[in-house]
């Protein structure tokens, strides 16, 4: 797989110059604010590219990004668009430096910077974007695998305050879903049936679906073999945390 004597020659990624149009912000299920550079579309590696993630506040600062900057973009690994650098010589005189907003772009709550971490997060656990992310994670194939509950339908359910938590999924009725635009009674019935089937999923999938930080698929399987329920994990984490840290792989 990785012979010590071999060297891989990688051709330099194709780069293109374009103009920054806007800096938008995405809020993930953990509340992390991700800045996204939106620029004039350019052709890179055979496809048109008009957006690139900037990851965090540190990346914006290191690029010294200003409004209407001329930027150089490429595809990292020939796949993921990224902003390489700013062409400072072409910067407009009245351009202003860019940075993360002072409040959440979705719910206007204050932002927090975690210690020893680059991520900036929304402080509101009930931010609509965080709820949407949590619910979407819960219904995904690796978790409860609830067929029919896609991102667009989840957006509608959260926006109309029908679903405000994972638990609310299990109070949905056929009539509630059928009343939504684009959802007929047949599709509503299938979604409710899929929700009922999700109650039979293995315990490790439920644990993974909760989206607890640092508990991915692998750790969820390991923990589920040692503890029978989330209540037991919660109790042990408070009274005997060494029982968790002593588990191989944790």
N, C-alpha and C positions, 0 to 999 in steps of 0.2 A: 504493500500500500504506500509506503513512504521510504523507498531505498535511499540510503545516505549519500550515495554517489551521484544521484540524478538531479539535474537542474531543469526547471520548467521555464521556457522562454515565453513571456507574456508580452504581446504587442501593446504599445501605449494606447490608452482609451481615446476614442475620438472626442474632441472638444469643440464646443461652439460658443459664439458670443451672442448674447441676447440682452434684453432690457427688463429690469425688474418692474413689475406692474403693481404688485401688492404683497403684503405680508399677512396671511390669515393664520388662525389658530385652531387646532383640534384639541378636544378634551377626551381623554381615554377613560376606560372603566375604572382605573385606579386614581383618576383625577389629574393625571399628568398633562400639562399644557405643552403641546408640540407645535412650534412655529413652522409654517409652510410657505416657502417662497413661490409666488405665482409670477410667471414671466411670459414674454412673447414666445409663442410656440417655435421650437427649432427641431430640425431633423437630426436624430442621434441613433446610430446603429439600426437604421431602417424604420424607426418609429418616431412620431411626433411627440415631443415632450414639452409640457407647459407648467409643471409643478415639481418641486423638490423639497423634501423635509430638511429642516435645519436643526432638528433634534432638541436643542435646549438653548438657554440664554447665553451660555458660554460660547456656543458656535456662532451666534449672531455677533457677539463682541469680538471674537477672533477674526471674523471676516470684515469687521468694521463696516457693517451694512448700512447704507443710507437710502432714502427714498429716490426712486428713479435711477438707481445705479446701473451701470453697464456691468454685466457679470459673465463669467465663463462657467459653463456647465458641462458635465459629462455623465456617463453611466458607470457607476462603480461596479466592477465585475461584469461589465456589459449588460447590467440588469437594472440597478437602482439609480435613478437620477440624483445627482448631487451638485451643489454649488462649489466650485473649486476655489475661486477667488474673485475679487472685485477689481475692475480696471479703474483705479483711482484717477488716472490722467483724464478720463472722460466724465468725471463726476461734475454734476451741475452745481453752480455756486450757491443756490438757495436750497439745496437738498438737506434733509434733516436726518440725524442718526436714528436708527430703529432699535427697538428693544421690546421685551415682553410687556404686556399690559399690566397695570397695577391691580386689576381685578379679573375675575373669571369672565371670559367673553360670552359665556352661556347664561350664567345665573348672577353675575356681578358680585359674587362673594370674594372675600380677600384671598390672596394667593399665599402659599407658604413654601419656603425653601428648606428642604430637609437637610439636616446636618450631614456632612460628608457625602452628599449626593448632588448630582448635577440637575436633577429633575425639579421643576417647579410645579406645585400641585394646587388644585382648588381645595379650599378648606371645608366646603359644604358637601357632606356625605350624601345629601339628597339632591345634588345638582342633577337636572334632567339628563345631561350627557353621561354622567357616571351611572345613573340608573339604567339608561339604554345599554351601556357597555356591559354592565353586570348581567342584565337579562339576556343579552345576545350571547354572552359567554356561557350562561347556564343552559341555553337551548341548543348550543353547538353540538356537532357530531361526537366530539371527544368527551362531551359531558352528557346531558340528558337526551340529546339527539331528538328534539321535538320538531318533527317535520311540519312545514307550513308557517312556522313563526320566523319569518325572515326579518332583515333589518328595517325594511319599509313599514311592515305591519307593526313591529315593536315601536318604531318612531310614532306611529299614530296612537297606539295604546298609551304610551307614556305622555304624549302631548295632550291627550284628552283626559288625563288623570284616571284612566281605567286601570292601568298597571303602575304602581309606585314602588314595587319590590318584587323579588323573586316569588314570594308567597302568593302574590296577587294572581300569578299565572294560573294557580290551581283553584281560583274562584271564578274564572271566566266561564261564561255560558255560551251556548250556540247562538242565542238571540243577540247577545252583546256583540259577538263577532259579525253576525249576519247584517247588522245595522251599519257596519262600517263600509265606506265606499270601496267597491272592487272585491268585496267578500260576499259570496252567496251562501245560502244555507248548506249546500253540499260541501263546500270548502270549509265552512265553519265546523261542520260535523266531523270532518277528517282531522282538523286541528285539535278539537276536543278529544277525539279518540287517541291521537298521538300524545296529548298531555297525560291522559290516563295511563298509557303504556309506559311513559317515562317514570312512573312510580315504581316500576319493577327493575329499574337500572341498578347495577351493583353499587355498593357503598362507596368504593373508591371513586366512581364517576360523580357521585353526589359531592364528595369532598373536593374534588378538582373543580366542579362547577361553581362552588362558592367563591372562587377567585381569590382565595387568601394568598397574600404575598409570599413568595418563595415555595408555594405548594403547587408544583406542576403535575403532569401526569405521573411521572416516576415517583416523586415524593408522596403523592396521594396513595399510590398502590402500597408503598412501604408502610405508611402510617395506618392504612386500613387493615393491614395484616396484624398490627399490634394493638389497635384500639377498635372497639365495636361501634362507636358512635361519635358524633361531633361533640356531644355533651361530655363524653369521657375524655376526649382530647382537651377540651376547655378546662375540665376539673384538674387533670394531670398537669397541664401547662402552668397552673397556678400553685398547686401543692407540691408536685414532684417533677419539675422541668427536666431534671437529669435523666428521667426515664425516656424522654423524647430525644435529648441530645446524645444519649448512649446508643441509639438505634443505628446500625450500620447504614451508611449512606446519607445520614442527616448530619 
